[in-house]
Amino acid sequence: MCRVFQFFGTDHCVALLVVLGLSGGLVFWTRAAPARRGTPARWTLALVLLFAHGLWHFASLRRGEWSLVKHLPLHLCDGAAIMNVGALLARRPRLIEISCLWGLAAAFPALFSPDLTQGFPDVFFWTYFLNHGVLVATPLLFVYGLGERLAPGAAFRVFLATNLWALLAGAFDLALGANYMFLRHPPSAGSPLDHLGPWPWYLVVCEVIALGFFLLIERVLPKRARTRA
């Protein structure tokens, strides 16, 4: 029987430790021999990400819960998943910078405030942490395992991409009455958005926070790249 999800309960804490532990282990394993291990590591993460999304859609269909209002890939972490698969398979610089900044600025905090109602072993518990775990592991792999780095101006380019994605999500929100990217109200399960003011002001605060996170991440990531695998 699935338990009700509790923030920082046993299920949540164990999932966080597993995600961070496996991410760190993959980085160290790849870093020891990037030329030989880089491609298997990238393809493994891409396959896990595709599996997590496929399982999420399959489980939603089986439960009769799938709908255009909730299951189109329009949340920011959905966009990050699409960009991640492209970055992991093609290893293009612009895809990598989006993967790094969306993963560390959006998916990493989302690990600590999941939009979940059911805990372990509910299938959506698994898909949530598989998806967001890979979104965090990918930038760590690129930067610390494979020696990639961001080009100057990455924060502003990704900030522009974020707003373009929000415009796309907002158009579907208006057309379908949906709440992609939580542009109409915060998630019902509770999140840090609840503390950023009422609509629409929390969206303005999110803009400032997002740009601040992007600039901070760009600044603290290593500036020199190791030999490319």
Helices and strands as residue ranges (DSSP letters): H 10-31, H 34-62, H 68-71, H 76-90, H 93-102, I 103-107, H 108-112, H 123-140, I 141-145, H 154-176, G 180-182, G 192-195, H 201-220
